[in-house]
Amino acid sequence: MADNKKKRVTFKVFAPEAQQVVLAGSFNKWSQDSDAMKKDETGTWKKIKILPKGTYEYKFIVDGTWTCDPNCPDIVCDDQGSENNMIVV
């Protein structure tokens, strides 16, 4: 029964100079505007997602630039030859 539960996942990136950071990934069809992140007083941007079990690819869009998560060591190449981060929930 617990296997079907969704899990709370916190995505975060340190980008104190950024004006806007968006979380994009396979969980939101790579939307460039549906998951805007919020910046805290330390300059860290955060977004909490509730995700079902699975494997997801994602990136941050920092002021319009697609950026891999420097805190996530799991990198995969997509079919366009670009690198994405991977998370297993």
PDB file of N, CA, C and O in Angstrom, chain B, residues numbered from 101:
ATOM      1  N   MET B 101       0.818  -1.190   0.000  1.00  0.00           N
ATOM      2  CA  MET B 101       0.000   0.000   0.000  1.00  0.00           C
ATOM      3  C   MET B 101       0.865   1.260   0.000  1.00  0.00           C
ATOM      4  O   MET B 101       0.546   2.224  -0.696  1.00  0.00           O
ATOM      5  N   ALA B 102       1.952   1.266   0.767  1.00  0.00           N
ATOM      6  CA  ALA B 102       2.824   2.434   0.826  1.00  0.00           C
ATOM      7  C   ALA B 102       3.545   2.659  -0.505  1.00  0.00           C
ATOM      8  O   ALA B 102       4.004   3.769  -0.772  1.00  0.00           O
ATOM      9  N   ASP B 103       3.653   1.621  -1.344  1.00  0.00           N
ATOM     10  CA  ASP B 103       4.343   1.746  -2.616  1.00  0.00           C
ATOM     11  C   ASP B 103       3.636   2.707  -3.566  1.00  0.00           C
ATOM     12  O   ASP B 103       4.276   3.255  -4.464  1.00  0.00           O
ATOM     13  N   ASN B 104       2.344   2.925  -3.395  1.00  0.00           N
ATOM     14  CA  ASN B 104       1.596   3.796  -4.295  1.00  0.00           C
ATOM     15  C   ASN B 104       1.607   5.255  -3.850  1.00  0.00           C
ATOM     16  O   ASN B 104       1.085   6.124  -4.548  1.00  0.00           O
ATOM     17  N   LYS B 105       2.197   5.521  -2.700  1.00  0.00           N
ATOM     18  CA  LYS B 105       2.198   6.883  -2.173  1.00  0.00           C
ATOM     19  C   LYS B 105       3.083   7.794  -3.014  1.00  0.00           C
ATOM     20  O   LYS B 105       4.099   7.383  -3.575  1.00  0.00           O
ATOM     21  N   LYS B 106       2.652   9.049  -3.074  1.00  0.00           N
ATOM     22  CA  LYS B 106       3.483  10.053  -3.722  1.00  0.00           C
ATOM     23  C   LYS B 106       4.478  10.569  -2.693  1.00  0.00           C
ATOM     24  O   LYS B 106       4.250  10.477  -1.486  1.00  0.00           O
ATOM     25  N   LYS B 107       5.569  11.103  -3.181  1.00  0.00           N
ATOM     26  CA  LYS B 107       6.627  11.553  -2.295  1.00  0.00           C
ATOM     27  C   LYS B 107       6.892  13.041  -2.497  1.00  0.00           C
ATOM     28  O   LYS B 107       6.850  13.554  -3.615  1.00  0.00           O
ATOM     29  N   ARG B 108       7.159  13.706  -1.404  1.00  0.00           N
ATOM     30  CA  ARG B 108       7.491  15.135  -1.429  1.00  0.00           C
ATOM     31  C   ARG B 108       8.978  15.272  -1.761  1.00  0.00           C
ATOM     32  O   ARG B 108       9.835  14.746  -1.051  1.00  0.00           O
ATOM     33  N   VAL B 109       9.266  15.986  -2.847  1.00  0.00           N
ATOM     34  CA  VAL B 109      10.640  16.165  -3.301  1.00  0.00           C
ATOM     35  C   VAL B 109      10.933  17.659  -3.349  1.00  0.00           C
ATOM     36  O   VAL B 109      10.182  18.423  -3.955  1.00  0.00           O
ATOM     37  N   THR B 110      12.027  18.077  -2.710  1.00  0.00           N
ATOM     38  CA  THR B 110      12.428  19.477  -2.729  1.00  0.00           C
ATOM     39  C   THR B 110      13.582  19.657  -3.702  1.00  0.00           C
ATOM     40  O   THR B 110      14.641  19.048  -3.551  1.00  0.00           O
ATOM     41  N   PHE B 111      13.362  20.496  -4.698  1.00  0.00           N
ATOM     42  CA  PHE B 111      14.410  20.849  -5.650  1.00  0.00           C
ATOM     43  C   PHE B 111      14.967  22.189  -5.203  1.00  0.00           C
ATOM     44  O   PHE B 111      14.206  23.080  -4.826  1.00  0.00           O
ATOM     45  N   LYS B 112      16.292  22.346  -5.239  1.00  0.00           N
ATOM     46  CA  LYS B 112      16.864  23.636  -4.869  1.00  0.00           C
ATOM     47  C   LYS B 112      18.162  23.890  -5.609  1.00  0.00           C
ATOM     48  O   LYS B 112      18.910  22.973  -5.947  1.00  0.00           O
ATOM     49  N   VAL B 113      18.402  25.175  -5.849  1.00  0.00           N
ATOM     50  CA  VAL B 113      19.631  25.593  -6.524  1.00  0.00           C
ATOM     51  C   VAL B 113      20.037  26.956  -5.965  1.00  0.00           C
ATOM     52  O   VAL B 113      19.194  27.826  -5.748  1.00  0.00           O
ATOM     53  N   PHE B 114      21.333  27.129  -5.735  1.00  0.00           N
ATOM     54  CA  PHE B 114      21.864  28.386  -5.229  1.00  0.00           C
ATOM     55  C   PHE B 114      22.171  29.291  -6.416  1.00  0.00           C
ATOM     56  O   PHE B 114      23.073  29.009  -7.205  1.00  0.00           O
ATOM     57  N   ALA B 115      21.420  30.369  -6.536  1.00  0.00           N
ATOM     58  CA  ALA B 115      21.608  31.326  -7.639  1.00  0.00           C
ATOM     59  C   ALA B 115      21.193  32.712  -7.154  1.00  0.00           C
ATOM     60  O   ALA B 115      20.162  33.238  -7.574  1.00  0.00           O
ATOM     61  N   PRO B 116      22.007  33.309  -6.259  1.00  0.00           N
ATOM     62  CA  PRO B 116      21.606  34.563  -5.618  1.00  0.00           C
ATOM     63  C   PRO B 116      21.425  35.737  -6.577  1.00  0.00           C
ATOM     64  O   PRO B 116      20.665  36.659  -6.280  1.00  0.00           O
ATOM     65  N   GLU B 117      22.107  35.720  -7.715  1.00  0.00           N
ATOM     66  CA  GLU B 117      22.011  36.828  -8.666  1.00  0.00           C
ATOM     67  C   GLU B 117      20.835  36.687  -9.630  1.00  0.00           C
ATOM     68  O   GLU B 117      20.488  37.638 -10.330  1.00  0.00           O
ATOM     69  N   ALA B 118      20.225  35.509  -9.669  1.00  0.00           N
ATOM     70  CA  ALA B 118      19.158  35.247 -10.641  1.00  0.00           C
ATOM     71  C   ALA B 118      17.901  36.062 -10.328  1.00  0.00           C
ATOM     72  O   ALA B 118      17.577  36.321  -9.169  1.00  0.00           O
ATOM     73  N   GLN B 119      17.212  36.453 -11.388  1.00  0.00           N
ATOM     74  CA  GLN B 119      15.942  37.153 -11.259  1.00  0.00           C
ATOM     75  C   GLN B 119      14.768  36.176 -11.295  1.00  0.00           C
ATOM     76  O   GLN B 119      13.722  36.430 -10.698  1.00  0.00           O
ATOM     77  N   GLN B 120      14.950  35.048 -12.008  1.00  0.00           N
ATOM     78  CA  GLN B 120      13.885  34.048 -12.123  1.00  0.00           C
ATOM     79  C   GLN B 120      14.514  32.673 -12.311  1.00  0.00           C
ATOM     80  O   GLN B 120      15.466  32.515 -13.075  1.00  0.00           O
ATOM     81  N   VAL B 121      13.977  31.682 -11.609  1.00  0.00           N
ATOM     82  CA  VAL B 121      14.390  30.297 -11.790  1.00  0.00           C
ATOM     83  C   VAL B 121      13.128  29.453 -11.902  1.00  0.00           C
ATOM     84  O   VAL B 121      12.202  29.591 -11.103  1.00  0.00           O
ATOM     85  N   VAL B 122      13.103  28.576 -12.904  1.00  0.00           N
ATOM     86  CA  VAL B 122      11.964  27.693 -13.147  1.00  0.00           C
ATOM     87  C   VAL B 122      12.470  26.262 -13.152  1.00  0.00           C
ATOM     88  O   VAL B 122      13.549  25.978 -13.672  1.00  0.00           O
ATOM     89  N   LEU B 123      11.692  25.365 -12.576  1.00  0.00           N
ATOM     90  CA  LEU B 123      11.986  23.934 -12.598  1.00  0.00           C
ATOM     91  C   LEU B 123      11.246  23.314 -13.777  1.00  0.00           C
ATOM     92  O   LEU B 123      10.027  23.441 -13.891  1.00  0.00           O
ATOM     93  N   ALA B 124      11.991  22.643 -14.654  1.00  0.00           N
ATOM     94  CA  ALA B 124      11.380  21.983 -15.811  1.00  0.00           C
ATOM     95  C   ALA B 124      11.846  20.539 -15.840  1.00  0.00           C
ATOM     96  O   ALA B 124      13.004  20.245 -15.544  1.00  0.00           O
ATOM     97  N   GLY B 125      10.935  19.637 -16.201  1.00  0.00           N
ATOM     98  CA  GLY B 125      11.334  18.240 -16.250  1.00  0.00           C
ATOM     99  C   GLY B 125      10.268  17.360 -16.855  1.00  0.00           C
ATOM    100  O   GLY B 125       9.208  17.822 -17.276  1.00  0.00           O
ATOM    101  N   SER B 126      10.579  16.083 -16.887  1.00  0.00           N
ATOM    102  CA  SER B 126       9.639  15.126 -17.470  1.00  0.00           C
ATOM    103  C   SER B 126       8.344  15.064 -16.672  1.00  0.00           C
ATOM    104  O   SER B 126       7.319  14.650 -17.214  1.00  0.00           O
ATOM    105  N   PHE B 127       8.355  15.465 -15.397  1.00  0.00           N
ATOM    106  CA  PHE B 127       7.151  15.453 -14.553  1.00  0.00           C
ATOM    107  C   PHE B 127       6.184  16.580 -14.896  1.00  0.00           C
ATOM    108  O   PHE B 127       5.019  16.520 -14.502  1.00  0.00           O
ATOM    109  N   ASN B 128       6.639  17.622 -15.628  1.00  0.00           N
ATOM    110  CA  ASN B 128       5.731  18.712 -16.020  1.00  0.00           C
ATOM    111  C   ASN B 128       5.811  18.988 -17.530  1.00  0.00           C
ATOM    112  O   ASN B 128       5.540  20.097 -17.991  1.00  0.00           O
ATOM    113  N   LYS B 129       6.190  17.947 -18.283  1.00  0.00           N
ATOM    114  CA  LYS B 129       6.291  18.041 -19.754  1.00  0.00           C
ATOM    115  C   LYS B 129       7.245  19.151 -20.186  1.00  0.00           C
ATOM    116  O   LYS B 129       7.040  19.798 -21.213  1.00  0.00           O
ATOM    117  N   TRP B 130       8.301  19.362 -19.381  1.00  0.00           N
ATOM    118  CA  TRP B 130       9.347  20.347 -19.669  1.00  0.00           C
ATOM    119  C   TRP B 130       8.774  21.764 -19.809  1.00  0.00           C
ATOM    120  O   TRP B 130       9.270  22.570 -20.596  1.00  0.00           O
ATOM    121  N   SER B 131       7.739  22.048 -19.045  1.00  0.00           N
ATOM    122  CA  SER B 131       7.120  23.372 -19.071  1.00  0.00           C
ATOM    123  C   SER B 131       8.113  24.434 -18.601  1.00  0.00           C
ATOM    124  O   SER B 131       8.816  24.246 -17.608  1.00  0.00           O
ATOM    125  N   GLN B 132       8.161  25.545 -19.323  1.00  0.00           N
ATOM    126  CA  GLN B 132       9.075  26.630 -18.972  1.00  0.00           C
ATOM    127  C   GLN B 132       8.422  27.675 -18.074  1.00  0.00           C
ATOM    128  O   GLN B 132       9.032  28.698 -17.764  1.00  0.00           O
ATOM    129  N   ASP B 133       7.169  27.417 -17.650  1.00  0.00           N
ATOM    130  CA  ASP B 133       6.521  28.403 -16.791  1.00  0.00           C
ATOM    131  C   ASP B 133       5.623  27.839 -15.697  1.00  0.00           C
ATOM    132  O   ASP B 133       5.098  28.608 -14.892  1.00  0.00           O
ATOM    133  N   SER B 134       5.427  26.530 -15.640  1.00  0.00           N
ATOM    134  CA  SER B 134       4.466  26.003 -14.660  1.00  0.00           C
ATOM    135  C   SER B 134       5.049  25.820 -13.257  1.00  0.00           C
ATOM    136  O   SER B 134       4.291  25.757 -12.290  1.00  0.00           O
ATOM    137  N   ASP B 135       6.365  25.732 -13.122  1.00  0.00           N
ATOM    138  CA  ASP B 135       6.957  25.494 -11.801  1.00  0.00           C
ATOM    139  C   ASP B 135       8.017  26.533 -11.456  1.00  0.00           C
ATOM    140  O   ASP B 135       9.198  26.213 -11.316  1.00  0.00           O
ATOM    141  N   ALA B 136       7.575  27.787 -11.322  1.00  0.00           N
ATOM    142  CA  ALA B 136       8.485  28.849 -10.892  1.00  0.00           C
ATOM    143  C   ALA B 136       8.954  28.556  -9.474  1.00  0.00           C
ATOM    144  O   ALA B 136       8.180  28.094  -8.635  1.00  0.00           O
ATOM    145  N   MET B 137      10.222  28.827  -9.219  1.00  0.00           N
ATOM    146  CA  MET B 137      10.797  28.569  -7.905  1.00  0.00           C
ATOM    147  C   MET B 137      10.835  29.873  -7.107  1.00  0.00           C
ATOM    148  O   MET B 137      10.785  30.965  -7.674  1.00  0.00           O
ATOM    149  N   LYS B 138      10.924  29.738  -5.773  1.00  0.00           N
ATOM    150  CA  LYS B 138      10.968  30.912  -4.898  1.00  0.00           C
ATOM    151  C   LYS B 138      12.354  31.009  -4.265  1.00  0.00           C
ATOM    152  O   LYS B 138      12.942  30.006  -3.860  1.00  0.00           O
ATOM    153  N   LYS B 139      12.864  32.247  -4.189  1.00  0.00           N
ATOM    154  CA  LYS B 139      14.191  32.483  -3.616  1.00  0.00           C
ATOM    155  C   LYS B 139      14.066  32.822  -2.135  1.00  0.00           C
ATOM    156  O   LYS B 139      13.228  33.634  -1.743  1.00  0.00           O
ATOM    157  N   ASP B 140      14.913  32.188  -1.310  1.00  0.00           N
ATOM    158  CA  ASP B 140      14.936  32.519   0.112  1.00  0.00           C
ATOM    159  C   ASP B 140      16.019  33.574   0.383  1.00  0.00           C
ATOM    160  O   ASP B 140      16.679  34.055  -0.538  1.00  0.00           O
ATOM    161  N   GLU B 141      16.185  33.918   1.655  1.00  0.00           N
ATOM    162  CA  GLU B 141      17.101  34.996   2.030  1.00  0.00           C
ATOM    163  C   GLU B 141      18.571  34.648   1.788  1.00  0.00           C
ATOM    164  O   GLU B 141      19.420  35.539   1.785  1.00  0.00           O
ATOM    165  N   THR B 142      18.882  33.373   1.586  1.00  0.00           N
ATOM    166  CA  THR B 142      20.274  32.975   1.344  1.00  0.00           C
ATOM    167  C   THR B 142      20.627  32.970  -0.146  1.00  0.00           C
ATOM    168  O   THR B 142      21.787  32.768  -0.506  1.00  0.00           O
ATOM    169  N   GLY B 143      19.636  33.190  -1.011  1.00  0.00           N
ATOM    170  CA  GLY B 143      19.891  33.137  -2.451  1.00  0.00           C
ATOM    171  C   GLY B 143      19.632  31.770  -3.051  1.00  0.00           C
ATOM    172  O   GLY B 143      19.952  31.522  -4.214  1.00  0.00           O
ATOM    173  N   THR B 144      19.049  30.878  -2.251  1.00  0.00           N
ATOM    174  CA  THR B 144      18.711  29.540  -2.727  1.00  0.00           C
ATOM    175  C   THR B 144      17.264  29.533  -3.217  1.00  0.00           C
ATOM    176  O   THR B 144      16.353  29.975  -2.516  1.00  0.00           O
ATOM    177  N   TRP B 145      17.073  29.025  -4.423  1.00  0.00           N
ATOM    178  CA  TRP B 145      15.735  28.909  -5.010  1.00  0.00           C
ATOM    179  C   TRP B 145      15.223  27.513  -4.719  1.00  0.00           C
ATOM    180  O   TRP B 145      15.966  26.538  -4.834  1.00  0.00           O
ATOM    181  N   LYS B 146      13.940  27.409  -4.339  1.00  0.00           N
ATOM    182  CA  LYS B 146      13.358  26.111  -3.970  1.00  0.00           C
ATOM    183  C   LYS B 146      11.999  25.902  -4.618  1.00  0.00           C
ATOM    184  O   LYS B 146      11.255  26.847  -4.878  1.00  0.00           O
ATOM    185  N   LYS B 147      11.703  24.648  -4.867  1.00  0.00           N
ATOM    186  CA  LYS B 147      10.368  24.246  -5.344  1.00  0.00           C
ATOM    187  C   LYS B 147      10.102  22.850  -4.798  1.00  0.00           C
ATOM    188  O   LYS B 147      10.932  21.951  -4.938  1.00  0.00           O
ATOM    189  N   ILE B 148       8.945  22.674  -4.178  1.00  0.00           N
ATOM    190  CA  ILE B 148       8.534  21.360  -3.676  1.00  0.00           C
ATOM    191  C   ILE B 148       7.534  20.764  -4.661  1.00  0.00           C
ATOM    192  O   ILE B 148       6.565  21.415  -5.051  1.00  0.00           O
ATOM    193  N   LYS B 149       7.779  19.534  -5.051  1.00  0.00           N
ATOM    194  CA  LYS B 149       6.872  18.799  -5.943  1.00  0.00           C
ATOM    195  C   LYS B 149       6.433  17.531  -5.217  1.00  0.00           C
ATOM    196  O   LYS B 149       7.210  16.923  -4.481  1.00  0.00           O
ATOM    197  N   ILE B 150       5.194  17.147  -5.432  1.00  0.00           N
ATOM    198  CA  ILE B 150       4.681  15.873  -4.928  1.00  0.00           C
ATOM    199  C   ILE B 150       4.643  14.934  -6.135  1.00  0.00           C
ATOM    200  O   ILE B 150       3.833  15.113  -7.044  1.00  0.00           O
ATOM    201  N   LEU B 151       5.523  13.938  -6.135  1.00  0.00           N
ATOM    202  CA  LEU B 151       5.684  13.076  -7.308  1.00  0.00           C
ATOM    203  C   LEU B 151       5.410  11.618  -6.981  1.00  0.00           C
ATOM    204  O   LEU B 151       5.784  11.135  -5.912  1.00  0.00           O
ATOM    205  N   PRO B 152       4.750  10.909  -7.909  1.00  0.00           N
ATOM    206  CA  PRO B 152       4.608   9.467  -7.744  1.00  0.00           C
ATOM    207  C   PRO B 152       5.946   8.778  -7.975  1.00  0.00           C
ATOM    208  O   PRO B 152       6.860   9.354  -8.566  1.00  0.00           O
ATOM    209  N   LYS B 153       6.051   7.540  -7.502  1.00  0.00           N
ATOM    210  CA  LYS B 153       7.277   6.771  -7.715  1.00  0.00           C
ATOM    211  C   LYS B 153       7.623   6.731  -9.189  1.00  0.00           C
ATOM    212  O   LYS B 153       6.746   6.609 -10.044  1.00  0.00           O
ATOM    213  N   GLY B 154       8.904   6.835  -9.476  1.00  0.00           N
ATOM    214  CA  GLY B 154       9.339   6.777 -10.858  1.00  0.00           C
ATOM    215  C   GLY B 154      10.691   7.433 -11.026  1.00  0.00           C
ATOM    216  O   GLY B 154      11.299   7.892 -10.059  1.00  0.00           O
ATOM    217  N   THR B 155      11.156   7.474 -12.261  1.00  0.00           N
ATOM    218  CA  THR B 155      12.415   8.114 -12.613  1.00  0.00           C
ATOM    219  C   THR B 155      12.097   9.320 -13.481  1.00  0.00           C
ATOM    220  O   THR B 155      11.341   9.221 -14.448  1.00  0.00           O
ATOM    221  N   TYR B 156      12.676  10.450 -13.132  1.00  0.00           N
ATOM    222  CA  TYR B 156      12.375  11.702 -13.821  1.00  0.00           C
ATOM    223  C   TYR B 156      13.666  12.393 -14.240  1.00  0.00           C
ATOM    224  O   TYR B 156      14.697  12.268 -13.578  1.00  0.00           O
ATOM    225  N   GLU B 157      13.595  13.118 -15.345  1.00  0.00           N
ATOM    226  CA  GLU B 157      14.681  13.988 -15.767  1.00  0.00           C
ATOM    227  C   GLU B 157      14.241  15.421 -15.520  1.00  0.00           C
ATOM    228  O   GLU B 157      13.055  15.738 -15.609  1.00  0.00           O
ATOM    229  N   TYR B 158      15.210  16.295 -15.208  1.00  0.00           N
ATOM    230  CA  TYR B 158      14.875  17.690 -14.959  1.00  0.00           C
ATOM    231  C   TYR B 158      16.082  18.595 -15.174  1.00  0.00           C
ATOM    232  O   TYR B 158      17.223  18.141 -15.261  1.00  0.00           O
ATOM    233  N   LYS B 159      15.788  19.900 -15.256  1.00  0.00           N
ATOM    234  CA  LYS B 159      16.791  20.963 -15.303  1.00  0.00           C
ATOM    235  C   LYS B 159      16.186  22.201 -14.680  1.00  0.00           C
ATOM    236  O   LYS B 159      14.970  22.294 -14.509  1.00  0.00           O
ATOM    237  N   PHE B 160      17.041  23.150 -14.343  1.00  0.00           N
ATOM    238  CA  PHE B 160      16.592  24.462 -13.914  1.00  0.00           C
ATOM    239  C   PHE B 160      16.732  25.415 -15.094  1.00  0.00           C
ATOM    240  O   PHE B 160      17.651  25.280 -15.902  1.00  0.00           O
ATOM    241  N   ILE B 161      15.820  26.379 -15.193  1.00  0.00           N
ATOM    242  CA  ILE B 161      15.951  27.445 -16.177  1.00  0.00           C
ATOM    243  C   ILE B 161      16.246  28.712 -15.372  1.00  0.00           C
ATOM    244  O   ILE B 161      15.357  29.296 -14.753  1.00  0.00           O
ATOM    245  N   VAL B 162      17.509  29.118 -15.397  1.00  0.00           N
ATOM    246  CA  VAL B 162      17.970  30.263 -14.606  1.00  0.00           C
ATOM    247  C   VAL B 162      18.070  31.479 -15.535  1.00  0.00           C
ATOM    248  O   VAL B 162      18.944  31.545 -16.400  1.00  0.00           O
ATOM    249  N   ASP B 163      17.172  32.423 -15.343  1.00  0.00           N
ATOM    250  CA  ASP B 163      17.114  33.618 -16.200  1.00  0.00           C
ATOM    251  C   ASP B 163      17.159  33.250 -17.687  1.00  0.00           C
ATOM    252  O   ASP B 163      17.862  33.883 -18.475  1.00  0.00           O
ATOM    253  N   GLY B 164      16.404  32.227 -18.050  1.00  0.00           N
ATOM    254  CA  GLY B 164      16.295  31.830 -19.450  1.00  0.00           C
ATOM    255  C   GLY B 164      17.318  30.816 -19.927  1.00  0.00           C
ATOM    256  O   GLY B 164      17.209  30.320 -21.048  1.00  0.00           O
ATOM    257  N   THR B 165      18.313  30.493 -19.103  1.00  0.00           N
ATOM    258  CA  THR B 165      19.356  29.546 -19.479  1.00  0.00           C
ATOM    259  C   THR B 165      19.105  28.191 -18.821  1.00  0.00           C
ATOM    260  O   THR B 165      19.012  28.099 -17.597  1.00  0.00           O
ATOM    261  N   TRP B 166      18.995  27.134 -19.641  1.00  0.00           N
ATOM    262  CA  TRP B 166      18.795  25.776 -19.129  1.00  0.00           C
ATOM    263  C   TRP B 166      20.079  25.329 -18.446  1.00  0.00           C
ATOM    264  O   TRP B 166      21.156  25.354 -19.042  1.00  0.00           O
ATOM    265  N   THR B 167      19.949  24.914 -17.172  1.00  0.00           N
ATOM    266  CA  THR B 167      21.107  24.627 -16.338  1.00  0.00           C
ATOM    267  C   THR B 167      20.907  23.309 -15.585  1.00  0.00           C
ATOM    268  O   THR B 167      19.845  23.065 -15.013  1.00  0.00           O
ATOM    269  N   CYS B 168      21.944  22.463 -15.593  1.00  0.00           N
ATOM    270  CA  CYS B 168      21.880  21.237 -14.791  1.00  0.00           C
ATOM    271  C   CYS B 168      22.022  21.582 -13.315  1.00  0.00           C
ATOM    272  O   CYS B 168      22.595  22.612 -12.959  1.00  0.00           O
ATOM    273  N   ASP B 169      21.503  20.720 -12.473  1.00  0.00           N
ATOM    274  CA  ASP B 169      21.563  20.872 -11.024  1.00  0.00           C
ATOM    275  C   ASP B 169      22.975  20.514 -10.561  1.00  0.00           C
ATOM    276  O   ASP B 169      23.376  19.355 -10.669  1.00  0.00           O
ATOM    277  N   PRO B 170      23.741  21.487 -10.047  1.00  0.00           N
ATOM    278  CA  PRO B 170      25.111  21.194  -9.621  1.00  0.00           C
ATOM    279  C   PRO B 170      25.179  20.277  -8.401  1.00  0.00           C
ATOM    280  O   PRO B 170      26.243  19.739  -8.094  1.00  0.00           O
ATOM    281  N   ASN B 171      24.051  20.092  -7.700  1.00  0.00           N
ATOM    282  CA  ASN B 171      24.031  19.240  -6.511  1.00  0.00           C
ATOM    283  C   ASN B 171      23.574  17.817  -6.797  1.00  0.00           C
ATOM    284  O   ASN B 171      23.512  16.985  -5.892  1.00  0.00           O
ATOM    285  N   CYS B 172      23.252  17.539  -8.061  1.00  0.00           N
ATOM    286  CA  CYS B 172      22.772  16.201  -8.424  1.00  0.00           C
ATOM    287  C   CYS B 172      23.816  15.526  -9.314  1.00  0.00           C
ATOM    288  O   CYS B 172      24.061  15.979 -10.432  1.00  0.00           O
ATOM    289  N   PRO B 173      24.431  14.445  -8.826  1.00  0.00           N
ATOM    290  CA  PRO B 173      25.474  13.783  -9.614  1.00  0.00           C
ATOM    291  C   PRO B 173      24.930  12.911 -10.748  1.00  0.00           C
ATOM    292  O   PRO B 173      25.696  12.469 -11.604  1.00  0.00           O
ATOM    293  N   ASP B 174      23.630  12.661 -10.763  1.00  0.00           N
ATOM    294  CA  ASP B 174      23.048  11.755 -11.761  1.00  0.00           C
ATOM    295  C   ASP B 174      22.677  12.523 -13.021  1.00  0.00           C
ATOM    296  O   ASP B 174      21.723  13.302 -13.034  1.00  0.00           O
ATOM    297  N   ILE B 175      23.454  12.288 -14.090  1.00  0.00           N
ATOM    298  CA  ILE B 175      23.273  12.979 -15.367  1.00  0.00           C
ATOM    299  C   ILE B 175      22.978  11.948 -16.445  1.00  0.00           C
ATOM    300  O   ILE B 175      23.604  10.889 -16.497  1.00  0.00           O
ATOM    301  N   VAL B 176      22.018  12.271 -17.304  1.00  0.00           N
ATOM    302  CA  VAL B 176      21.712  11.423 -18.460  1.00  0.00           C
ATOM    303  C   VAL B 176      21.681  12.311 -19.701  1.00  0.00           C
ATOM    304  O   VAL B 176      21.409  13.508 -19.613  1.00  0.00           O
ATOM    305  N   CYS B 177      21.960  11.714 -20.847  1.00  0.00           N
ATOM    306  CA  CYS B 177      21.872  12.444 -22.113  1.00  0.00           C
ATOM    307  C   CYS B 177      20.511  12.180 -22.727  1.00  0.00           C
ATOM    308  O   CYS B 177      20.046  11.041 -22.759  1.00  0.00           O
ATOM    309  N   ASP B 178      19.865  13.249 -23.221  1.00  0.00           N
ATOM    310  CA  ASP B 178      18.581  13.059 -23.883  1.00  0.00           C
ATOM    311  C   ASP B 178      18.800  12.801 -25.372  1.00  0.00           C
ATOM    312  O   ASP B 178      19.940  12.764 -25.836  1.00  0.00           O
ATOM    313  N   ASP B 179      17.724  12.623 -26.113  1.00  0.00           N
ATOM    314  CA  ASP B 179      17.854  12.249 -27.522  1.00  0.00           C
ATOM    315  C   ASP B 179      18.352  13.396 -28.400  1.00  0.00           C
ATOM    316  O   ASP B 179      18.629  13.186 -29.581  1.00  0.00           O
ATOM    317  N   GLN B 180      18.470  14.616 -27.841  1.00  0.00           N
ATOM    318  CA  GLN B 180      19.056  15.736 -28.582  1.00  0.00           C
ATOM    319  C   GLN B 180      20.533  15.927 -28.241  1.00  0.00           C
ATOM    320  O   GLN B 180      21.174  16.852 -28.740  1.00  0.00           O
ATOM    321  N   GLY B 181      21.076  15.046 -27.384  1.00  0.00           N
ATOM    322  CA  GLY B 181      22.483  15.142 -27.012  1.00  0.00           C
ATOM    323  C   GLY B 181      22.751  16.110 -25.876  1.00  0.00           C
ATOM    324  O   GLY B 181      23.906  16.418 -25.581  1.00  0.00           O
ATOM    325  N   SER B 182      21.692  16.593 -25.234  1.00  0.00           N
ATOM    326  CA  SER B 182      21.821  17.499 -24.118  1.00  0.00           C
ATOM    327  C   SER B 182      21.844  16.707 -22.811  1.00  0.00           C
ATOM    328  O   SER B 182      21.284  15.613 -22.735  1.00  0.00           O
ATOM    329  N   GLU B 183      22.489  17.255 -21.792  1.00  0.00           N
ATOM    330  CA  GLU B 183      22.525  16.574 -20.502  1.00  0.00           C
ATOM    331  C   GLU B 183      21.392  17.067 -19.609  1.00  0.00           C
ATOM    332  O   GLU B 183      21.093  18.260 -19.561  1.00  0.00           O
ATOM    333  N   ASN B 184      20.767  16.124 -18.904  1.00  0.00           N
ATOM    334  CA  ASN B 184      19.722  16.417 -17.929  1.00  0.00           C
ATOM    335  C   ASN B 184      20.084  15.732 -16.621  1.00  0.00           C
ATOM    336  O   ASN B 184      20.832  14.754 -16.610  1.00  0.00           O
ATOM    337  N   ASN B 185      19.556  16.243 -15.532  1.00  0.00           N
ATOM    338  CA  ASN B 185      19.682  15.550 -14.251  1.00  0.00           C
ATOM    339  C   ASN B 185      18.605  14.485 -14.169  1.00  0.00           C
ATOM    340  O   ASN B 185      17.561  14.593 -14.811  1.00  0.00           O
ATOM    341  N   MET B 186      18.865  13.462 -13.378  1.00  0.00           N
ATOM    342  CA  MET B 186      17.909  12.372 -13.185  1.00  0.00           C
ATOM    343  C   MET B 186      17.681  12.172 -11.700  1.00  0.00           C
ATOM    344  O   MET B 186      18.614  12.195 -10.898  1.00  0.00           O
ATOM    345  N   ILE B 187      16.413  11.973 -11.353  1.00  0.00           N
ATOM    346  CA  ILE B 187      16.062  11.684  -9.960  1.00  0.00           C
ATOM    347  C   ILE B 187      15.136  10.484  -9.926  1.00  0.00           C
ATOM    348  O   ILE B 187      14.236  10.353 -10.755  1.00  0.00           O
ATOM    349  N   VAL B 188      15.368   9.612  -8.959  1.00  0.00           N
ATOM    350  CA  VAL B 188      14.498   8.450  -8.758  1.00  0.00           C
ATOM    351  C   VAL B 188      13.718   8.691  -7.476  1.00  0.00           C
ATOM    352  O   VAL B 188      14.293   8.915  -6.410  1.00  0.00           O
ATOM    353  N   VAL B 189      12.379   8.639  -7.603  1.00  0.00           N
ATOM    354  CA  VAL B 189      11.503   8.888  -6.464  1.00  0.00           C
ATOM    355  C   VAL B 189      10.969   7.566  -5.958  1.00  0.00           C
ATOM    356  O   VAL B 189      10.204   7.537  -4.994  1.00  0.00           O
TER     357      VAL B 189
END
